[in-house]
Amino acid sequence: MAITLENRDCDRFRQQVARMEQGNVDLLFVGDSITHFWENAGKEVWDEYYGSRNAMNFAISGDRTGHVLWRLANSPLDKISPKMAVVMIGTNNVGHDSSTPAQTVEGIQQIIAVLRDKYPTMKILLLEVFPREEKPDAPRRLQIDEINKGLREVFNNVENVQLYSINDLFLTEDGILTKEIMPDLLHPGPEGYKIWAKAIEPMIADGLGETPEACIPSPRPDDWWVNRYNEKNDLLKKGDIDLLMIGDSITHGWEGAGADVWNIYYGNRKPINLGIGGDQVRHVLWRLDNYDFSNVNPRLAMLLIGVNDTWAGTTPAKDITLGNRRILTKLHSLFPELKIIVLRIFPCTSQQNQIDQINALLPYYLRDLDYVTQMDIGHVFLNARGELTKDIMPDLLHPNTLGYVKWAEAVEPTIASLLNEAPNMAVTLEDRNIERFQQQSARMEQGNVDLLFVGDSITHGWEGAGKDVWEKYYGNRNAMNFGIGGDRTGHVLWRLANSPLDKISPKMAVVMIGTNNIGHNSSSPEQTVQGIWQIVDRLKVQYPEMKILLLEVFPRGSTPDDNYRQQVNKINEGLRKIFVNVENVQLLGLENLYLDENGVLPVSLMPDMLHPNAEGYEIWANAIEPMVKEALGETK
């Protein structure tokens, strides 16, 4: 029965015939009661999305595939020339027990064949049959799953036909269909139709050939803009680029406030910054149309665009979101193997309502693009109260150096994964569940810690060569040694994640870590800086008011040309670049207190060229004493 024409000569069908006789149909919806009810529960959504698009509802409640085939055979299809059809049919075939799932698939095939034969250039969006019944293992739900599985096998790369599933949007994470979405567990309610419309909107716009003003590729006349475009185009012509960073002034700013962070995270990844201040989506579209990409084959792109489109407050959020999609599909056409990260627009204090609308639409508009990874990292720029402050974005729009650090840190694991890079061990949590860690946890459980020393064997050594100095300076200050010999940044991150930090409220932390990252050849200096940043960030999140004294990594190796010394210097150079005006964090270098005038590290201070002796710990304690006193609120 799924391919047998079933008579559907009823009043509604005759009304549909009369509508076709009038012509002027660009968008045709084909289906059963689920489509029919766009005129009931979905009416307001239909009017919003399709009221001005010459759309026709060619659905009848109760229809099976055989009914649709009969209607197609008996309708004046030659009177209309739709640009696009949205087809969803099949639930009644199994709901009425008239067909098996496999037979239903055959019926749907026949419907698509008729439409393709009648309208060879028309785009067809074939939706997988919507879920029904509450639970994933319900009998009808399982039959629907079989139909959709069959559709996926049949409609694979069929010209002008896109098979698309939006079923997960109707379901909870555990596959439950709720009555808030489908009140009778079959037909969408108003919220369900809203989900449907949002999910297929970009395909509708493409199918109808719509290009809103925001999506018309356009250059800018400014000389400086033309010069920057040409500058970047010249770099593209030279080739050898793996990473594209595309956007507006926020991306452009990687060459300003973010320059040092760029070098640490991306300097060795063959990147190019294709951000231009003030750009909107239409400007990026023009640039992609006109850049000379003939000598490049990038592996990864990151896109952040749209905030400038919101300034006038008149461009619809859906048009800006569609512009993002058009940029992505353009990139995919240029580089079919390219992987793309799309960032939702960062928070700012202007037009936030429209930005929120765009960010809410992006998951709907991009969900069918399997080469795209969507990321929402806006929260990393907010304080503990969820506020955007000038400490991160001085003008409440563009990140400062700290903001770019947070951006880079947030996307780094995803970038490394998409590039198939070995994980950065400097930020990978490394298990440290040993006896000393257990002792440290037990100490934290007791509370009453005002001063926390965080580090590796050099910090651990306060209990060895530095014991007497520790007693002298910190014995009566509720100080805790949170150092473990051999630790790398990943170990410290693991310990912070697994310690009862909520049991203590230190006023100050003294942090010095990183020498083992390069000593064990587990991380580059740049990666080590990333690990140190994450440690400091973790401490800041846990203790927002605590003062952090971050020490540059102590010198190691006898002479300035020692390999380890040079790597330590690179770490410290990186720390100086990113720890600038970071609230409650002071970076302090003690190198000059340990080295002679020729840069030689004397045995009299570090006998093994790595760990201080008692005199070395005295130098350390004396140097930081003013900061410790201030942080602990001690009077002279």
C-alpha positions in Angstrom: 0.0 0.0 0.0 2.9 2.4 0.4 3.3 2.7 -3.3 -0.3 2.1 -4.2 -2.2 5.3 -5.1 -5.0 5.8 -2.6 -7.8 8.1 -3.5 -7.8 11.4 -1.6 -10.6 13.3 -3.4 -11.8 15.3 -0.4 -12.6 19.0 0.2 -9.1 19.9 1.3 -7.6 18.3 -1.8 -9.9 20.3 -4.0 -8.8 23.4 -2.2 -5.2 22.5 -2.9 -6.0 22.0 -6.6 -7.6 25.4 -6.7 -4.5 27.0 -5.0 -2.2 25.4 -7.6 -4.4 26.7 -10.4 -3.5 30.2 -9.2 0.2 29.5 -9.6 2.9 31.6 -7.9 4.2 28.9 -5.5 7.9 29.1 -4.6 7.9 26.8 -1.5 5.9 23.6 -1.3 5.4 21.7 1.9 4.3 18.1 1.3 3.1 15.7 4.1 0.4 14.5 6.4 -1.2 16.0 9.6 2.2 17.1 11.0 2.6 19.4 8.0 -1.2 20.1 7.8 -1.1 21.5 11.3 1.1 24.4 10.3 -2.3 25.9 9.9 -3.2 25.2 13.5 -0.6 25.0 16.2 2.0 26.3 13.8 0.1 29.1 12.3 1.9 32.0 14.0 5.3 30.5 13.1 4.2 29.8 9.5 3.1 33.4 9.2 6.5 34.6 10.6 8.7 32.4 8.4 6.7 31.7 5.3 3.9 34.3 5.1 5.7 36.4 2.5 7.4 33.5 0.6 4.7 32.2 -1.7 4.5 29.1 0.4 1.8 26.4 -0.1 0.8 23.7 2.4 0.2 20.5 0.3 -0.6 18.2 3.3 -3.7 16.4 4.5 -4.2 14.9 7.9 -4.1 11.2 7.9 -2.2 10.8 4.7 0.0 7.9 4.0 2.5 7.8 1.2 -0.1 6.3 -1.2 -2.4 9.2 -0.6 0.4 11.7 -1.4 1.2 9.8 -4.6 -2.5 10.0 -5.6 -2.6 13.7 -4.9 0.6 14.3 -6.9 -0.9 12.3 -9.8 -4.1 14.2 -9.8 -2.9 17.8 -9.1 -2.2 20.5 -11.7 1.5 20.4 -10.9 2.2 22.1 -14.3 0.6 25.3 -12.9 3.3 25.9 -10.4 7.1 26.0 -10.5 8.3 25.7 -6.9 11.9 26.4 -6.2 11.9 24.1 -3.2 9.8 21.4 -1.5 9.9 20.3 2.1 8.8 16.7 2.4 8.0 14.8 5.6 5.7 11.7 5.3 5.5 8.1 6.6 4.3 8.2 10.2 0.8 7.1 9.2 2.0 4.2 7.2 3.2 2.5 10.3 0.8 4.2 12.6 -2.1 2.7 10.7 -0.3 -0.6 10.2 -0.7 -0.4 6.5 3.0 -0.7 5.6 6.2 -2.0 7.0 9.1 0.4 7.5 10.8 -0.9 4.4 7.7 -0.5 2.3 7.2 3.0 3.7 10.7 3.9 2.5 9.7 2.7 -1.0 6.7 5.0 -0.9 8.8 8.0 0.1 11.2 7.1 -2.7 8.3 7.2 -5.2 7.2 10.6 -3.9 10.6 12.0 -4.3 10.9 10.5 -7.8 7.7 12.1 -8.9 8.8 15.5 -7.6 12.2 15.2 -9.2 10.7 14.2 -12.5 8.2 17.1 -12.5 10.6 19.7 -11.2 14.2 18.7 -12.2 15.9 21.8 -10.8 13.8 22.1 -7.6 15.6 21.6 -4.3 14.0 19.0 -2.1 14.5 19.0 1.7 13.4 15.5 2.8 13.0 15.4 6.5 13.4 12.2 8.4 10.1 11.1 10.0 9.6 12.9 13.3 9.7 10.8 16.5 6.5 9.7 18.2 5.6 8.2 21.5 7.4 9.1 24.7 10.2 6.7 25.1 13.0 5.5 22.7 11.9 1.9 23.0 8.2 2.5 22.2 7.0 0.3 19.4 6.1 3.1 17.0 9.3 5.0 17.8 11.3 1.9 16.8 9.4 1.6 13.5 10.1 5.3 12.8 13.8 4.6 13.5 13.7 1.8 10.9 12.1 4.1 8.3 14.8 6.8 8.9 17.6 4.3 8.8 16.3 3.1 5.4 16.1 6.7 4.2 19.7 7.3 5.1 20.7 4.3 3.1 18.7 5.4 0.0 19.1 9.1 -0.1 22.9 9.3 0.0 24.2 12.0 -2.4 21.0 12.3 -4.5 21.1 15.3 -6.8 19.0 18.2 -5.4 17.8 16.2 -2.5 19.0 16.8 1.0 17.9 14.3 3.7 17.9 16.0 7.0 17.1 15.0 10.5 16.0 17.5 13.2 14.6 14.8 15.5 17.2 15.3 18.2 15.9 18.8 18.6 12.6 17.5 19.8 14.0 15.0 22.3 15.6 15.3 25.7 19.2 14.0 26.0 17.9 10.6 26.9 15.6 10.4 24.0 12.3 11.3 25.7 9.6 13.1 23.7 7.8 15.5 26.0 4.3 17.0 25.8 5.8 20.5 25.9 7.1 19.8 22.4 4.4 17.5 21.1 1.3 17.5 23.3 -0.1 14.3 21.9 3.4 12.8 21.4 2.9 12.9 17.6 2.1 16.4 16.5 4.3 19.4 17.4 2.8 22.2 19.5 3.7 25.8 18.9 7.2 25.3 20.4 7.8 22.3 18.2 6.9 24.2 15.0 9.2 27.0 16.1 12.0 24.4 16.4 11.2 23.0 13.0 11.2 26.4 11.3 14.5 27.5 12.9 16.2 24.3 12.0 15.3 24.4 8.3 15.5 28.1 7.8 19.0 28.2 6.2 18.1 25.5 3.8 14.9 27.4 2.9 16.9 30.6 2.2 19.4 28.6 0.1 16.6 26.8 -1.8 14.7 30.0 -2.6 17.9 31.7 -3.6 17.5 34.4 -1.0 20.5 36.7 -0.3 19.6 39.3 2.3 21.6 42.6 2.3 23.7 41.4 5.1 24.9 38.5 3.0 25.7 40.4 -0.2 29.5 40.2 -0.6 30.8 43.8 -0.4 34.2 45.5 -0.1 35.0 48.6 1.9 36.3 51.8 0.2 38.7 52.9 3.0 42.4 53.0 1.9 43.6 51.3 5.1 41.1 48.5 4.6 42.3 48.0 1.0 45.9 48.1 2.2 45.3 45.4 4.8 43.4 43.3 2.4 46.3 43.5 -0.1 48.8 42.8 2.6 47.1 39.6 3.7 46.5 38.6 0.1 50.2 38.9 -0.6 50.9 36.5 2.3 48.3 34.1 1.0 50.0 34.0 -2.4 53.2 32.9 -0.7 51.4 29.8 0.6 52.5 27.6 3.5 49.6 28.4 5.7 47.8 25.8 7.9 45.6 28.0 10.2 43.2 30.7 9.1 41.9 33.2 11.7 39.0 35.0 10.2 37.0 37.9 11.6 36.7 41.6 12.5 38.7 43.8 14.9 38.5 41.2 17.7 40.5 38.8 15.6 42.5 41.7 14.1 43.6 42.4 17.7 45.7 39.2 17.8 48.2 41.6 16.2 47.8 44.1 19.0 47.0 43.2 22.6 47.1 39.5 21.7 50.4 39.5 19.8 52.5 37.8 22.4 49.8 35.2 23.1 49.5 34.6 19.4 53.2 33.7 19.3 52.9 31.4 22.2 49.9 29.5 21.0 50.1 29.8 17.2 53.5 30.9 16.2 54.6 27.4 15.2 51.3 26.5 13.4 51.7 28.5 10.2 48.9 30.9 10.9 47.5 33.9 9.1 45.3 36.6 10.7 42.5 37.5 8.3 40.7 39.8 10.8 40.0 43.3 9.7 38.6 45.9 12.2 35.0 46.9 11.5 34.2 44.1 9.1 30.7 42.6 8.9 29.7 39.3 7.4 29.3 40.8 3.9 32.9 42.1 4.0 34.3 38.7 4.9 32.2 37.1 2.1 33.8 39.5 -0.3 37.2 38.8 0.9 36.8 35.1 0.6 35.5 35.6 -3.0 38.6 37.7 -3.9 41.6 36.4 -1.9 44.1 34.4 -4.0 44.0 31.0 -2.2 45.6 29.2 -5.1 48.8 28.4 -3.2 47.3 27.5 0.2 45.5 24.4 1.5 44.9 25.2 5.2 44.0 22.5 7.7 41.9 24.6 10.1 40.0 27.9 10.2 38.5 29.8 13.1 35.7 32.2 12.5 34.3 34.9 14.7 32.1 37.5 13.0 28.9 39.3 13.4 29.2 41.9 16.2 29.6 44.8 13.8 26.4 43.8 12.0 24.5 44.5 15.2 25.5 48.1 15.7 22.6 49.7 13.7 20.1 47.4 15.4 18.2 47.0 12.2 19.8 43.9 10.6 17.7 40.8 11.6 19.6 38.3 13.7 18.6 35.5 11.3 20.3 37.4 8.4 23.6 37.8 10.3 23.4 34.1 11.3 22.8 33.1 7.7 25.8 35.2 6.8 27.9 33.1 9.1 26.6 30.0 7.4 27.4 31.4 3.9 31.0 32.1 5.0 31.3 28.5 6.2 29.9 27.0 3.0 32.2 29.2 1.0 35.2 28.1 2.9 34.1 24.5 2.5 33.7 24.9 -1.3 37.3 26.4 -1.4 38.8 23.7 0.9 36.7 20.6 1.1 39.0 19.0 3.7 39.2 22.1 5.9 38.0 21.8 9.5 36.4 25.0 10.9 35.8 26.3 14.4 32.9 28.8 14.7 32.8 30.9 17.8 29.6 32.4 19.0 29.8 36.2 19.3 31.6 37.3 22.4 29.7 39.3 25.1 29.7 43.1 25.0 27.7 45.8 26.5 26.0 47.0 23.3 23.2 45.2 21.4 23.6 42.2 23.7 20.0 41.2 23.1 20.6 40.8 19.4 23.9 39.0 20.0 22.0 36.6 22.2 19.6 36.0 19.4 22.4 35.3 16.9 24.1 32.9 19.3 20.9 31.1 19.9 20.3 30.6 16.2 23.8 29.5 15.3 23.3 25.9 16.6 20.2 25.6 14.4 21.7 27.1 11.3 25.0 25.2 11.4 24.0 21.8 12.7 24.1 20.1 9.3 27.6 21.2 8.5 29.7 18.2 9.6 33.0 20.0 9.0 32.1 22.7 11.6 32.8 22.6 15.3 30.7 25.2 17.2 32.1 26.7 20.4 30.7 29.1 22.9 33.5 30.5 25.0 31.9 33.8 26.0 31.8 32.7 29.7 35.6 32.8 30.0 35.5 36.6 29.7 33.0 37.0 32.6 33.8 37.3 36.3 32.4 35.1 39.0 29.2 37.2 39.0 28.7 36.7 35.3 29.7 40.3 34.5 31.9 41.6 31.7 34.5 43.9 33.1 37.2 46.2 31.9 39.8 43.9 33.5 39.4 41.6 30.5 37.9 43.9 27.8 38.9 47.5 28.6 36.4 48.9 26.1 33.9 46.1 26.9 34.3 44.8 23.4 38.0 44.0 22.6 40.0 41.7 24.8 43.3 42.8 26.4 46.3 40.5 26.7 44.6 38.6 29.5 41.4 38.2 27.4 43.4 36.8 24.5 45.0 34.3 26.9 41.6 33.2 28.0 40.5 32.9 24.4 43.5 30.8 23.4 43.3 28.7 26.5 39.6 27.9 25.8 40.0 26.8 22.2 43.4 25.1 22.5 42.2 21.5 23.3 39.8 21.7 20.3 42.5 23.1 18.0 45.0 20.4 19.0 42.4 17.7 18.5 41.3 18.9 15.1 44.9 19.2 13.9 45.6 15.7 15.2 48.4 17.1 17.4 49.7 15.2 20.3 48.0 16.5 23.5 49.8 19.3 25.2 51.0 17.6 28.4 51.5 20.9 30.0 47.7 21.3 30.3 46.8 17.6 30.5 46.0 16.5 34.0 48.5 13.9 35.1 47.6 11.6 38.0 49.6 12.3 41.1 47.7 10.1 43.7 50.8 9.3 45.7 51.4 9.3 49.5 52.6 12.9 49.6 49.5 14.1 47.8 47.3 12.2 50.2 49.2 13.9 53.1 48.6 17.3 51.5 44.9 16.5 51.1 44.7 15.5 54.8 46.4 18.8 55.7 43.9 20.8 53.7 41.0 19.0 55.4 42.2 20.5 58.7 41.8 24.1 57.3 43.6 27.1 58.7 46.0 27.8 55.7 46.9 31.4 55.1 49.9 31.0 52.9 50.1 28.3 50.2 53.3 27.4 48.4 52.6 25.6 45.0 55.3 23.9 43.0 57.7 21.0 42.3 60.8 19.7 44.0 62.2 23.2 44.4 59.2 24.1 46.5 59.1 20.6 48.1 62.7 21.3 49.2 61.6 23.8 51.8 61.2 20.7 53.9 64.8 19.6 53.1 67.6 22.1 52.5 65.2 25.0 53.2 63.7 23.6 56.5 65.4 26.0 58.9 64.6 29.0 56.6 61.0 27.8 56.4 60.7 27.7 60.2 62.2 31.1 60.5 59.9 32.8 58.0 56.8 30.7 57.8 56.6 28.5 60.9 54.1 30.8 62.6 52.2 31.9 59.5 49.8 28.9 58.9 51.8 28.1 55.8 51.4 24.9 53.7 53.9 23.3 51.3 51.9 22.1 48.3 55.0 21.1 46.3 55.9 17.6 45.1 59.3 16.6 43.7 59.2 15.8 40.0 55.9 17.6 39.3 55.1 19.2 36.0 52.3 21.6 35.4 50.0 18.8 34.5 50.6 17.2 37.9 49.8 20.4 39.7 46.6 20.8 37.7 45.6 17.3 38.6 46.3 18.0 42.3 44.3 21.2 42.2 41.4 19.3 40.6 41.5 16.6 43.2 42.3 18.4 46.4 39.7 19.7 49.0 40.5 23.3 48.1 37.2 24.4 49.6 38.5 23.5 53.1 41.1 26.3 53.0 40.9 30.0 52.4 44.5 31.2 51.8 45.3 34.8 51.7 48.3 34.3 49.4 49.8 31.6 47.1 53.4 31.5 46.0 53.6 29.6 42.7 56.8 28.4 41.0 56.5 25.5 38.5 57.7 24.5 35.0 61.3 23.4 35.3 60.4 19.7 35.0 58.3 20.3 31.9 61.4 21.1 29.9 63.7 19.0 32.1 61.6 15.9 31.3 61.2 17.0 27.7 57.4 16.7 28.0 56.5 20.2 26.9 58.0 23.1 24.9 58.5 26.4 26.7 55.4 27.8 25.0 53.3 24.9 26.2 54.8 25.2 29.7 53.6 28.8 29.8 50.1 27.6 28.9 50.3 25.1 31.8 51.4 27.8 34.2 48.6 30.1 33.1 46.0 27.3 33.7 47.4 26.8 37.2 47.1 30.5 38.0 43.6 30.6 36.5 42.5 27.6 38.5 43.7 29.3 41.7 42.0 32.6 40.7 38.7 30.9 40.1 38.9 29.0 43.5 40.1 32.0 45.5 39.1 35.3 43.7 40.4 37.5 46.5 43.7 35.7 47.1 47.0 37.3 46.1 49.1 35.2 43.9 52.9 35.7 43.7 54.0 33.9 40.6 57.7 33.4 40.5 59.6 33.1 37.2 61.2 29.7 36.9 64.5 29.6 38.7 67.7 29.4 36.6 69.2 26.0 36.0 72.5 25.0 34.4 75.8 26.5 35.1 76.2 29.0 32.3 73.9 31.2 30.1 74.4 28.9 27.1 73.2 25.8 28.9 70.3 24.3 27.0 68.1 24.1 30.1 68.9 27.7 31.0 67.8 28.9 27.6 64.6 27.0 27.7 63.9 28.4 31.2 64.5 31.9 29.8 62.0 31.3 27.1 59.4 30.2 29.7 60.0 33.4 31.7 59.9 35.6 28.6 56.5 34.1 27.9 55.3 34.7 31.4 56.4 38.3 31.2 54.3 38.8 28.1 51.0 37.4 29.3 51.1 38.2 33.1 50.7 42.0 32.6 48.2 43.8 34.8 46.5 40.6 35.8 44.3 41.3 38.9 45.7 39.9 42.2 48.7 38.3 40.3 52.3 39.6 40.7 55.0 38.1 38.5 58.4 38.3 40.1 61.8 37.2 38.8 64.6 36.3 41.2 67.2 35.2 38.6 69.6 38.1 39.3 69.8 37.2 43.0 71.2 33.8 42.1 73.5 34.5 39.2 76.9 36.3 39.2 77.7 39.2 36.9 78.5 36.8 34.1 75.3 34.9 34.4 76.9 31.9 36.0 74.9 29.9 38.6 77.3 29.2 41.5 77.5 25.9 43.2 77.4 27.7 46.5 73.7 28.5 46.0 72.5 25.5 43.9 74.9 22.6 44.3 73.2 20.5 41.6 72.5 23.5 39.3 68.8 23.1 40.0 67.8 23.1 43.7 68.7 25.8 46.2 70.7 25.0 49.3 69.9 26.7 52.6 71.5 30.0 51.5 69.5 29.8 48.3 66.3 29.4 50.2 67.3 32.3 52.4 67.6 34.5 49.3 64.2 33.3 48.1 62.5 34.0 51.5 64.1 37.4 52.0 63.2 38.5 48.4 59.5 37.7 48.8 59.1 38.8 52.4 57.6 42.3 51.7 54.9 40.8 49.4 54.1 38.1 52.0 53.7 40.6 54.8 51.4 42.8 52.7 49.3 39.9 51.5 48.9 38.5 55.1 48.0 41.9 56.4 50.9 42.0 58.8 52.0 45.3 60.4 55.6 46.3 60.8 
